[in-house]
C-alpha cells in the first residue's frame, strides 16, 4: 500500500504529477530512490521541472478535410521561437489539428487525455511529456476548436508561419469553386482585420453599453452640448460595429466592398445564397502574460549570492 505521504515526498522531490508519482511508486514497490530514477527515465521529472516556465511562443495549426466539411484548429505553445520551427513540434501540432476536427471533447483537459493519433499507445498528454523531456522546453496544448458543415465549405488560413490561424465556415446550397474562394478570402480577412464578432446580433450588449458610456464621456469632455451628445454616441457606436463585425467590415482586398456586399455579389455569381456563419481566429500567445526578464537585476542577484 503506497501512502499519501510517500506520494507527496516523491512529488516534492521530482515535481512530477500526483498520479504519476503514485503509479511509479507502485511500480517501484515503494522504493523512493527507484521511483525517482524511473520518473527521470520516463522524462516525467524533467518535464515537471520545466512546467513553471512561461510558454508563450509556439504555433497555430489548422486541418481541413479533403471534402472541406470538417476542420480543426489548435494552439500549441513552447518557450522559444527556435522550438516553434522544430519539425517534431510542427508535426505534433498538425496532428492535433487533425484530431481536433473530429473530437467529441468539450474542453482541453479532456482533449489531451485522448489517444494520440500518431501513437495510440499514448495519450496526447503522455506524448507531450516525452516531447518536453526530449526537446528540453516547457510546452502546452492551450486550446482547440472545430467546425462542421453540411451544405457549404470550410477554409483555413495560416499567417506568419503559424503566428495566426483562422477557420471560416460559409454555407451555400450549391457546390462551387467560387464558394471555396470566398471562404478563403474571408479567412484572410479575419486574419488581417481581426473582427470580434460575426454580425451586430452576436455582439455582447454589455460591451456595447460600455462603449456608449465611453463615447458619451468623450463627447462631453470635448465640450459638445447635451442635445447632440446622443446623436454623436449613436454615430460612433455604428462606426465601432463596422470595425468589429465581420460582415460589416470593408473588404481588405477591395475597399469598394463590404463583406456583406461581397457575399451578395458572389451569391449572384453562384446562383444560390452564400452566408458566412462562423469563424475562429487564434493568435499565438494572445492573453498569455510573458515574464519580462531584467538582465541587470539577474546579474546583480547572482553577484550577491556569490559573496
C-alpha positions in Angstrom: 0.0 0.0 0.0 1.5 3.3 -1.1 0.9 6.1 1.5 -0.1 9.6 0.6 2.9 10.8 2.5 5.2 8.9 0.2 3.4 10.2 -2.9 3.8 13.8 -1.6 7.5 13.2 -0.9 8.1 11.9 -4.4 6.2 14.8 -5.9 8.2 17.3 -3.8 11.5 15.7 -4.9 10.7 15.5 -8.6 7.9 17.9 -9.4 6.0 15.2 -11.3 2.2 14.9 -11.2 0.5 13.2 -8.2 -0.9 10.3 -10.3 2.4 9.7 -12.0 4.1 9.6 -8.6 1.6 7.1 -7.2 1.8 4.9 -10.3 5.6 5.0 -10.3 5.9 4.2 -6.5 3.7 1.2 -7.1 5.9 0.1 -9.9 9.0 0.5 -7.7 7.4 -1.4 -4.8 7.6 1.7 -2.6 11.3 2.2 -3.2 11.7 6.0 -3.2 15.1 6.2 -4.9 14.0 3.7 -7.6 10.8 5.7 -8.2 12.9 8.9 -8.7 15.1 7.0 -11.1 12.0 5.7 -13.0 10.5 9.1 -13.3 13.7 10.6 -14.6 13.9 7.7 -17.2 10.4 8.4 -18.3 11.2 12.1 -18.6 8.4 12.9 -16.2 10.6 14.6 -13.6 12.4 16.6 -16.2 9.1 17.7 -17.8 7.7 18.8 -14.5 10.7 20.9 -13.6 10.1 22.9 -16.8 6.4 23.3 -16.2 6.8 26.6 -14.4 8.4 28.4 -17.3 6.2 30.6 -19.5 5.4 29.0 -22.9 4.1 32.0 -25.0 5.8 31.1 -28.3 4.6 28.2 -30.5 2.4 27.6 -33.4 -1.3 27.7 -34.6 -2.1 24.7 -36.8 -5.2 24.0 -38.8 -6.6 21.0 -40.6 -9.4 20.9 -43.2 -10.7 17.6 -44.5 -10.5 16.8 -48.3 -14.2 17.4 -48.8 -14.0 20.7 -46.9 -16.7 19.6 -44.5 -14.8 19.2 -41.2 -11.9 21.2 -39.8 -9.9 21.8 -36.7 -7.6 24.4 -35.2 -5.2 24.2 -32.3 -2.7 26.3 -30.5 0.4 24.6 -29.1 2.9 26.7 -27.1 6.5 26.4 -26.3 9.1 28.8 -24.7 11.2 29.9 -27.7 10.6 30.5 -31.4 13.5 28.1 -32.1 11.5 25.2 -30.9 8.4 26.5 -32.7 10.2 25.7 -36.0 11.3 22.2 -34.8 10.0 19.6 -37.2 8.7 17.2 -34.5 6.9 20.1 -32.8 5.2 21.1 -36.0 4.2 17.6 -36.8 2.7 17.3 -33.3 0.7 20.5 -33.8 -0.6 19.4 -37.2 -1.6 16.0 -35.9 -3.5 17.7 -33.0 -5.4 20.0 -35.5 -6.5 16.8 -37.4 -7.6 15.3 -34.1 -9.5 18.4 -33.2 -11.6 18.2 -36.4 -13.3 15.0 -35.2 -13.0 15.1 -31.4 -16.1 14.9 -29.2 -14.2 16.5 -26.3 -15.7 19.7 -24.9 -12.5 21.1 -23.3 -8.7 21.0 -23.5 -8.4 18.8 -20.3 -10.4 16.0 -21.9 -8.7 16.5 -25.3 -5.2 15.9 -24.0 -6.4 12.6 -22.4 -7.4 11.3 -25.9 -5.2 8.7 -27.6 -2.6 10.5 -29.8 -3.3 10.0 -33.5 0.3 9.1 -34.4 0.9 6.7 -31.5 -2.3 5.3 -30.0 -0.4 3.6 -27.1 0.0 7.0 -25.6 -2.4 9.9 -24.8 -1.7 13.4 -26.1 -0.6 14.3 -22.6 1.8 11.4 -22.3 3.3 12.1 -25.8 3.7 15.8 -24.9 5.5 14.9 -21.7 8.0 12.9 -23.7 8.4 15.7 -26.2 9.1 18.1 -23.4 11.8 15.9 -22.0 13.3 15.3 -25.4 13.4 18.9 -26.7 14.1 20.5 -23.3 11.4 23.2 -23.1 8.0 23.5 -21.4 5.2 23.0 -23.9 1.4 23.3 -23.6 -1.6 22.4 -25.7 -3.6 25.5 -25.0 -6.8 25.4 -26.9 -8.7 24.0 -29.9 -11.8 24.5 -31.9 -13.6 22.5 -34.6 -16.1 23.2 -37.5 -18.6 21.0 -39.4 -20.8 22.0 -42.3 -23.3 20.0 -44.4 -24.1 22.5 -47.2 -21.1 24.7 -47.9 -17.4 24.7 -47.2 -14.7 25.4 -44.6 -11.5 27.2 -45.4 -8.4 27.9 -43.4 -5.6 30.4 -43.5 -2.3 30.4 -41.7 -0.3 33.7 -41.5 3.3 34.3 -40.4 4.3 30.7 -40.3 1.7 29.8 -37.7 1.5 33.1 -35.8 -2.2 33.5 -36.7 -4.6 30.7 -37.8 -8.1 31.1 -39.0 -11.1 28.9 -39.9 -14.2 30.2 -41.7 -17.4 28.4 -42.5 -19.5 29.5 -45.5 -22.9 27.9 -46.1 -24.4 27.6 -49.6 -26.7 25.0 -51.2 -24.6 24.9 -54.4 -21.1 23.4 -54.6 -18.8 25.8 -56.4 -15.1 26.8 -56.6 -16.4 30.3 -56.0 -17.7 29.4 -52.6 -14.3 28.0 -51.6 -12.6 31.1 -52.9 -14.9 33.3 -50.9 -14.3 31.2 -47.8 -10.6 31.5 -48.3 -10.8 35.3 -48.8 -12.9 35.6 -45.6 -10.2 33.7 -43.7 -7.6 36.1 -44.9 -10.0 39.0 -43.9 -10.3 37.6 -40.4 -6.6 37.2 -40.1 -5.9 40.8 -41.2 -8.8 42.8 -39.7 -9.4 40.7 -36.6 -13.2 41.1 -36.2 -14.5 40.3 -32.8 -18.0 39.2 -33.9 -19.8 37.8 -36.9 -22.5 40.5 -37.0 -24.2 43.0 -34.8 -26.7 40.4 -33.4 -23.8 38.5 -31.9 -22.2 41.5 -30.2 -22.2 41.4 -26.4 -24.7 44.1 -25.3 -22.8 44.8 -22.1 -19.7 45.6 -24.3 -21.9 48.0 -26.4 -23.2 49.8 -23.3 -19.7 50.2 -22.1 -18.6 51.7 -25.4 -21.6 54.0 -25.4 -20.6 55.3 -21.9 -17.0 55.9 -23.1 -18.2 57.8 -26.2 -20.6 59.8 -24.1 -17.9 60.9 -21.7 -15.6 61.7 -24.6 -18.2 63.9 -26.3 -18.9 65.7 -23.0 -15.2 66.2 -22.5 -15.0 67.7 -26.0 -17.5 70.3 -24.8 -20.4 69.1 -27.0 -23.8 70.2 -25.9 -26.1 67.6 -24.3 -28.7 67.8 -27.0 -26.3 66.4 -29.7 -24.3 64.0 -27.5 -26.8 61.2 -28.0 -26.5 61.5 -31.8 -22.7 61.6 -31.6 -22.7 58.4 -29.4 -25.1 56.6 -31.9 -22.8 57.6 -34.8 -19.7 56.4 -33.0 -21.3 53.1 -32.0 -22.3 52.4 -35.6 -18.7 53.1 -36.7 -17.4 50.8 -34.0 -19.7 48.0 -35.0 -18.5 48.3 -38.6 -15.0 47.8 -37.3 -15.6 44.8 -35.1 -18.3 42.8 -37.0 -17.0 40.7 -39.9 -20.0 41.2 -42.3 -19.8 45.0 -41.9 -16.1 45.3 -42.4 -14.5 46.8 -45.5 -13.0 44.0 -47.6 -9.2 44.2 -47.3 -8.8 43.2 -51.0 -11.1 45.8 -52.4 -12.1 48.9 -50.4 -15.2 49.4 -52.6 -16.8 46.3 -51.0 -18.0 45.4 -47.5 -18.1 41.7 -46.7 -21.9 41.8 -47.0 -21.7 43.3 -50.5 -19.0 40.7 -51.4 -21.3 37.8 -50.3 -24.2 39.3 -52.2 -22.3 39.7 -55.5 -20.8 36.2 -55.2 -24.2 34.7 -54.4 -25.5 36.0 -57.7 -22.5 34.5 -59.5 -23.1 31.1 -57.9 -26.9 31.3 -58.2 -27.5 30.5 -54.6 -27.4 32.3 -51.3 -24.0 32.4 -49.7 -23.6 33.1 -46.0 -20.7 33.2 -43.6 -21.9 31.6 -40.4 -18.8 31.1 -38.2 -15.2 31.9 -37.9 -12.4 31.4 -35.4 -9.1 33.2 -35.1 -6.2 32.1 -32.9 -3.2 34.3 -32.5 -0.1 32.7 -30.9 0.4 33.7 -27.3 -2.5 36.1 -27.1 -3.6 36.7 -23.5 -0.5 34.9 -22.0 1.5 37.1 -19.7 5.1 36.9 -20.6 7.6 37.3 -17.8 9.9 40.3 -18.5 13.4 39.4 -17.7 15.6 42.2 -16.3 19.2 41.1 -17.2 20.9 43.7 -15.0 18.8 42.6 -11.9 19.6 39.0 -12.6 23.3 39.6 -12.8 23.2 41.7 -9.6 21.3 38.9 -7.8 23.8 36.3 -8.9 26.7 38.5 -7.7 25.1 39.0 -4.3 24.6 35.2 -4.0 28.3 34.7 -4.9 29.6 36.8 -2.0 
